[in-house]
Amino acid sequence: MCQKTQDIAVHRDSAPETGGNRTRPNPPSDAVINLDHGDPTVFETYWRKVGEKSTIKFKGDQSLSYFANAKNLCWFLEPKLEEEIGRLHNVIGNAKVKDHFIVVGNGSSQLIQAALYAVSPCDHPEPVCVVSAAPYYSSYQEVADLLQSRLYRWGGDAYSFEKDEPYIEMVTSPNNPTGVMREPVVNRPQGKIIHDLAYYWPHYTPITSQVNHDIMLFTVSKCTGHAGSRIGWALVRDKDVAKKMVKFMEVSTIGVSKESQLRAAKILGIISDSCQDDKSPDLDNFFEYSQHLMAQRWEKLRQVVKLNELFSLTKYPSEYCLFTKDFTQAHPAFAWMSSKSNMEDCEKVLRGHKILARSGSRFGSDPQYVRISMLGRDQEFNLFLERLSSIQEITSEN
């Protein structure tokens, strides 16, 4: 938890994990609602409906070896996961897998570190700057500076980077926190680009093209909601870069859990099947189902914001989606909300109403902005809307 919110305890449901058709109780009316992080529990409803189809079992004699495929460049990558990653991207059409190596990691967080290590020049006298266009993902600075590496360091807003030297630019598209599509900003020959595509899935944004970059990062957590499995993958064009990323994983964690990989493969397989009627006609299309959930939430939030007249939200154009074959708007995982009044610290105002959100200052932006997770459970999201509505009443009384 960030320093600003340490004085407020994070509400945790006291009920055990849901199972079957059981649902969690509504949180107490005075509970603190934590929308600071992007814990994707919104998709629990879908996986509860899937039920036993997503079950995977392991015997005691399975997965003893470190190796999954000693002949593969990424020797700890389970063949089944590699197969399902390629299949899913081909079904969705959001990224080109051909001519790329697949590198699996413990979530995209480890892959970001691995990619920074792999593309940093070893012969540069000073750590190279890691930059990203503001508002940028709030964890990039922490990731870049955590180890105080001699290879790289945080360089701040890409719009302000003017040095004529090597650099690494993180491009998050769709952007976290704004949800808009992004392109590189610096655009100089000395630079290396890492494309963080954690949210480039049809339930968050229209798929307008099949991206084909040198390094592309994805994660199961934001695709399917299985954040606890800690599985991410990179599509890497350059073999030497892929080798260095694998070496980073080898030294830091000696690979990635086989159980997590096989569970992720099972989940990705179900999603691909759900998108193909001939494969599993009894499954709801995961992305259509999830897009409907996200669209409903955004509609409710926009109605509340329109009525209280104190805040504003990012507007998104209607674009043709290659996956849905229809025009649609983005329904991002986060709402980037700003104050229309004289509020100087939007995060502080929300915290006063027991809503934890992440200040715009954490993203290299203004504290009049705040990032709000759209990915929590229904009970918490509905309580958030009630409290957001009440802010207008309290303000008007003052």
C-alpha positions in Angstrom: 0.0 0.0 0.0 1.3 3.5 -0.8 2.4 5.8 1.9 -0.6 8.1 1.5 -3.1 5.4 2.4 -1.3 3.6 5.2 -3.5 5.3 7.8 -6.6 3.7 6.4 -7.0 -0.1 6.7 -7.9 -1.9 3.5 -11.3 -3.6 3.7 -11.1 -7.4 3.3 -14.2 -9.6 3.0 -14.4 -11.9 6.0 -16.2 -14.5 4.0 -14.3 -17.4 2.5 -13.6 -17.7 -1.3 -16.8 -18.2 -3.3 -17.6 -21.6 -4.7 -20.5 -23.0 -6.8 -23.3 -20.5 -6.8 -22.5 -18.8 -3.5 -21.8 -15.1 -3.6 -19.9 -12.8 -1.3 -21.9 -10.7 1.2 -22.2 -7.0 0.6 -19.4 -5.1 2.3 -20.5 -3.1 5.4 -21.8 0.4 4.5 -18.9 2.0 6.3 -16.2 -0.2 4.8 -13.2 1.3 3.1 -13.4 0.5 -0.7 -9.9 -0.1 -2.2 -9.9 1.0 -5.8 -6.2 1.8 -5.7 -5.0 -1.4 -7.3 -6.2 -3.4 -10.4 -7.2 -6.7 -8.8 -9.3 -8.2 -11.6 -12.0 -10.0 -9.5 -14.7 -8.6 -11.8 -14.3 -11.8 -13.9 -15.1 -14.2 -11.1 -18.7 -14.3 -12.3 -17.6 -15.8 -15.6 -15.3 -18.4 -14.2 -18.0 -19.4 -11.7 -20.3 -20.2 -14.6 -17.6 -22.2 -16.3 -17.2 -24.3 -13.2 -15.6 -27.7 -13.6 -14.6 -27.1 -17.2 -11.7 -25.0 -16.0 -10.5 -27.6 -13.4 -7.0 -29.0 -13.7 -5.4 -31.7 -11.5 -1.8 -32.6 -10.7 -0.4 -35.9 -9.5 2.6 -36.1 -7.2 4.9 -37.4 -9.8 4.2 -34.6 -12.3 6.4 -31.5 -12.9 9.4 -32.6 -10.8 12.0 -31.4 -13.3 13.2 -27.8 -13.8 12.9 -28.3 -17.5 9.8 -28.2 -19.7 11.5 -28.4 -23.0 15.3 -28.4 -23.0 15.4 -27.8 -26.8 13.4 -24.6 -26.6 15.1 -21.2 -26.2 12.8 -20.6 -23.2 13.5 -24.0 -21.7 11.1 -23.7 -18.8 8.1 -22.7 -21.0 5.5 -25.5 -21.0 4.7 -26.6 -24.6 1.0 -26.5 -23.9 1.1 -22.9 -22.7 3.2 -21.9 -25.7 0.6 -23.6 -27.9 -2.4 -21.8 -26.2 -0.7 -18.4 -26.3 -0.2 -18.6 -30.0 -3.7 -19.9 -30.5 -5.3 -17.1 -28.5 -3.5 -14.3 -30.3 -4.5 -15.9 -33.6 -8.1 -16.1 -32.5 -8.2 -12.5 -31.3 -5.9 -11.1 -34.0 -4.3 -8.6 -31.6 -0.6 -9.5 -32.0 1.6 -11.3 -34.4 3.2 -14.4 -32.9 5.0 -15.7 -36.0 8.7 -14.7 -36.1 8.7 -14.0 -32.4 10.0 -16.0 -29.5 7.7 -16.6 -26.5 9.3 -16.0 -23.1 7.2 -16.7 -20.1 7.6 -14.9 -16.8 6.1 -14.5 -13.3 3.6 -11.9 -14.4 4.4 -9.0 -16.6 6.2 -7.3 -13.7 9.1 -9.8 -13.9 9.1 -9.5 -17.7 9.5 -5.7 -17.6 12.6 -6.2 -15.5 13.9 -8.9 -17.8 13.3 -6.7 -20.9 15.1 -3.7 -19.3 18.0 -6.0 -18.5 18.0 -7.5 -22.0 18.0 -4.2 -24.0 20.3 -2.1 -21.8 23.7 -1.4 -23.5 26.5 -3.0 -21.4 29.1 -0.6 -22.7 27.4 2.7 -21.7 29.3 4.6 -19.0 26.1 5.6 -17.2 22.8 3.8 -16.6 20.5 4.5 -19.5 17.3 6.4 -18.9 14.0 4.5 -18.9 11.2 6.9 -19.9 7.5 6.8 -20.5 5.1 9.5 -21.7 3.1 11.0 -18.8 0.7 10.0 -17.5 2.6 6.7 -17.3 2.1 3.5 -15.3 2.9 4.4 -11.8 5.1 1.3 -11.1 7.6 2.0 -13.9 9.7 4.4 -11.8 9.8 1.9 -8.9 10.8 -0.9 -11.2 13.5 1.1 -12.9 15.0 2.3 -9.6 14.4 -0.6 -7.2 17.8 -2.3 -7.8 19.8 0.9 -8.4 21.2 -0.8 -11.4 24.3 0.3 -13.3 22.4 -0.6 -16.5 19.4 1.6 -16.3 17.6 4.2 -14.2 14.3 6.1 -14.3 14.4 9.1 -16.6 10.9 10.4 -16.2 8.4 11.8 -18.8 9.3 10.8 -22.3 7.9 14.2 -23.5 10.7 15.9 -21.6 13.6 13.6 -22.6 16.1 15.7 -24.7 19.4 13.9 -24.1 21.2 12.7 -27.2 22.1 9.3 -25.8 20.7 5.7 -25.6 17.4 5.4 -23.8 14.6 2.8 -23.2 11.0 3.9 -23.7 8.1 2.0 -22.2 5.0 2.3 -24.3 1.8 1.2 -22.6 -1.0 0.7 -25.0 -3.8 1.0 -24.1 -2.4 3.4 -21.6 -2.5 2.8 -17.9 -4.1 5.0 -16.5 -5.9 6.8 -19.3 -7.0 3.8 -21.5 -6.0 5.5 -24.8 -3.8 3.9 -27.4 -0.2 5.1 -27.4 2.8 5.3 -29.8 6.5 6.0 -29.0 7.2 9.6 -28.2 11.0 10.1 -28.4 11.6 8.3 -31.7 15.4 8.4 -31.9 17.7 5.8 -33.4 19.5 5.3 -30.0 16.4 4.1 -28.3 14.9 0.7 -27.5 11.1 0.4 -27.2 9.3 -2.0 -24.9 5.5 -2.3 -25.7 3.5 -3.1 -22.6 0.2 -4.5 -24.0 -1.4 -5.8 -20.9 -4.7 -4.3 -21.7 -4.8 -4.8 -25.5 -7.8 -7.2 -25.3 -11.3 -6.8 -26.7 -13.1 -6.4 -23.4 -11.0 -3.2 -22.8 -10.5 -1.7 -26.2 -11.3 -2.2 -29.9 -8.7 -4.3 -31.6 -7.9 -2.0 -34.5 -4.7 -3.8 -35.7 -2.6 -6.8 -35.3 0.5 -5.3 -33.6 3.9 -6.5 -34.6 6.6 -4.9 -32.4 10.0 -6.1 -31.3 9.1 -6.7 -27.7 5.4 -7.1 -26.6 4.4 -7.9 -23.1 1.1 -9.5 -22.1 -0.3 -10.9 -18.8 -2.9 -13.5 -17.8 -4.1 -11.3 -14.9 -5.6 -8.6 -17.1 -6.6 -10.9 -19.9 -8.5 -13.5 -17.9 -8.6 -12.2 -14.3 -6.2 -14.9 -12.9 -3.8 -12.5 -11.3 -2.9 -15.0 -8.6 -1.4 -17.4 -11.1 1.4 -14.9 -11.8 1.8 -15.7 -15.5 2.9 -13.3 -18.2 4.5 -13.7 -21.5 6.6 -11.7 -24.0 6.7 -11.9 -27.7 10.3 -11.1 -28.7 11.5 -10.7 -32.3 15.3 -10.7 -31.6 16.8 -14.0 -30.5 19.6 -12.5 -28.5 17.2 -10.3 -26.6 15.0 -13.3 -25.9 18.0 -15.2 -24.6 19.0 -12.5 -22.2 15.4 -12.3 -20.9 15.4 -16.0 -20.3 18.8 -15.7 -18.5 17.3 -13.1 -16.3 14.4 -15.5 -15.3 16.9 -18.3 -14.9 19.1 -16.4 -12.4 16.2 -14.7 -10.5 13.7 -17.6 -10.2 15.1 -20.6 -12.1 12.1 -20.4 -14.4 8.4 -20.2 -13.8 6.1 -22.6 -11.9 4.8 -25.4 -14.1 1.6 -25.7 -12.2 0.8 -22.0 -12.9 1.8 -22.4 -16.6 -0.5 -25.4 -17.0 -3.4 -23.7 -15.3 -2.9 -20.7 -17.5 -2.8 -22.9 -20.6 -6.1 -24.5 -19.5 -7.7 -21.0 -19.0 -6.4 -19.6 -22.2 -7.7 -22.7 -24.0 -11.2 -22.2 -22.6 -11.2 -18.6 -23.7 -10.2 -19.5 -27.3 -12.8 -22.3 -27.3 -15.5 -19.8 -26.1 -14.7 -17.5 -29.1 -15.2 -20.4 -31.5 -18.8 -21.8 -31.5 -17.8 -25.1 -33.1 -15.3 -25.7 -30.2 -17.5 -25.3 -27.2 -21.1 -24.1 -28.0 -22.1 -24.2 -24.4 -19.6 -21.6 -23.3 -20.4 -17.8 -23.3 -17.8 -15.9 -25.4 -15.5 -14.7 -22.7 -14.7 -11.4 -24.4 -18.3 -10.6 -25.3 -19.3 -11.4 -21.7 -16.5 -9.4 -20.2 -17.0 -6.5 -22.6 -20.7 -6.3 -21.5 -19.7 -6.2 -17.9 -17.2 -3.4 -18.5 -19.6 -1.5 -20.6 -22.3 -1.6 -17.9 -19.8 -0.3 -15.3 -18.7 2.5 -17.5 -22.3 3.5 -18.2 -23.1 3.6 -14.5 -20.0 5.6 -13.7 -20.6 8.1 -16.4 -24.2 8.6 -15.2 -23.0 9.3 -11.7 -20.3 11.7 -12.9 -22.7 13.6 -15.1 -25.2 14.1 -12.2 -22.7 15.3 -9.6 -21.0 17.7 -12.0 -17.8 17.7 -9.9 -15.7 15.3 -12.0 -14.9 14.5 -15.6 -13.9 11.3 -17.4 -11.9 10.5 -20.5 -14.0 10.2 -23.6 -13.2 7.5 -26.2 -14.1 7.4 -29.9 -16.1 4.6 -31.4 -13.7 2.5 -33.5 -14.1 -0.7 -35.6 -12.9 -3.8 -33.8 -11.4 -6.5 -35.9 -12.4 -9.1 -33.4 -16.0 -8.2 -32.8 -16.6 -7.0 -36.4 -18.4 -4.0 -35.0 -17.9 -0.4 -33.9 -17.3 0.0 -30.2 -15.8 2.3 -27.6 -13.1 1.5 -25.2 -14.1 0.4 -21.7 -10.7 0.5 -19.9 -9.7 -1.3 -16.7 -9.2 2.0 -15.0 -11.1 5.3 -15.0 -8.9 8.4 -15.2 -11.0 10.9 -13.4 -10.3 14.6 -12.9 -11.9 17.3 -10.8 -13.9 20.1 -12.5 -14.1 22.1 -9.3 -11.4 23.7 -7.1 -10.3 20.4 -5.6 -6.5 20.4 -5.6 -6.2 16.8 -4.4 -8.8 14.4 -5.8 -7.3 11.4 -4.1 -7.6 13.1 -0.7 -11.2 14.0 -1.3 -12.1 10.4 -2.2 -10.2 9.1 0.8 -12.3 11.3 2.9 -15.3 9.3 1.7 -13.5 6.0 2.4 -12.6 5.4 -1.3 -8.9 4.5 -1.9 -7.7 5.5 -5.3 -4.3 6.4 -6.8 -3.4 10.0 -7.2 -2.4 11.5 -10.6 0.9 12.6 -9.1 1.9 8.9 -9.0 1.6 8.9 -12.8 3.6 12.0 -13.4 0.5 14.0 -13.7 -1.6 16.5 -11.6 -3.1 15.6 -8.2 -6.4 16.9 -9.6 -6.5 13.5 -11.5 -7.0 10.1 -9.9 -7.0 6.6 -11.2 -9.9 4.3 -10.2 -9.9 0.6 -10.7 -13.0 -0.7 -12.6 -12.1 -4.3 -11.9 -13.4 -5.0 -8.4 -16.4 -7.0 -7.3 -19.9 -5.8 -8.0 -20.7 -5.1 -4.3 -17.6 -2.9 -3.9 -18.2 -1.1 -7.2 -21.8 -0.3 -6.4 -20.8 1.0 -3.0 -18.2 3.2 -4.7 -20.9 4.7 -7.0 -23.1 5.5 -4.0 -20.3 7.3 -2.2 -19.3 9.2 -5.4 -22.9 10.4 -5.7 -22.9 11.6 -2.1 -19.9 13.9 -2.7 -22.1 16.3 -4.6 -24.6 16.5 -1.7 -21.9 17.1 0.9 -20.2 19.8 -1.3 -23.5 21.6 -2.0 -24.3 21.7 1.8 -20.9 23.4 2.4 
